[in-house]
């Protein structure tokens, strides 16, 4: 169960990270830019944790 949850979390992090980077490249001020910066911070914390869980619970 932890392995599957970590994989889903990693895929979700990559998805949100990709879209956040796209939004930051638009370089427009506003709510979307602020949300994108928050998403980048969340991805930087969640993705390493997911990788650790995947590495320790490899089937």
Secondary structure in CASP SS format (residue, H / E / C, confidence):
PFRMAT SS
TARGET T0000
AUTHOR 0000-0000-0000
METHOD secondary structure of the structure
MODEL  1
X C 1.00
X H 1.00
X H 1.00
X H 1.00
X H 1.00
X H 1.00
X H 1.00
X H 1.00
X H 1.00
X H 1.00
X H 1.00
X H 1.00
X H 1.00
X H 1.00
X H 1.00
X H 1.00
X H 1.00
X H 1.00
X H 1.00
X H 1.00
X H 1.00
X H 1.00
X H 1.00
X H 1.00
X H 1.00
X H 1.00
X C 1.00
X C 1.00
X C 1.00
X C 1.00
X H 1.00
X H 1.00
X H 1.00
X H 1.00
X H 1.00
X H 1.00
X H 1.00
X H 1.00
X H 1.00
X H 1.00
X H 1.00
X H 1.00
X H 1.00
X H 1.00
X H 1.00
X H 1.00
X H 1.00
X H 1.00
X H 1.00
X H 1.00
X H 1.00
X H 1.00
X H 1.00
X H 1.00
X H 1.00
X H 1.00
X C 1.00
X C 1.00
X C 1.00
END
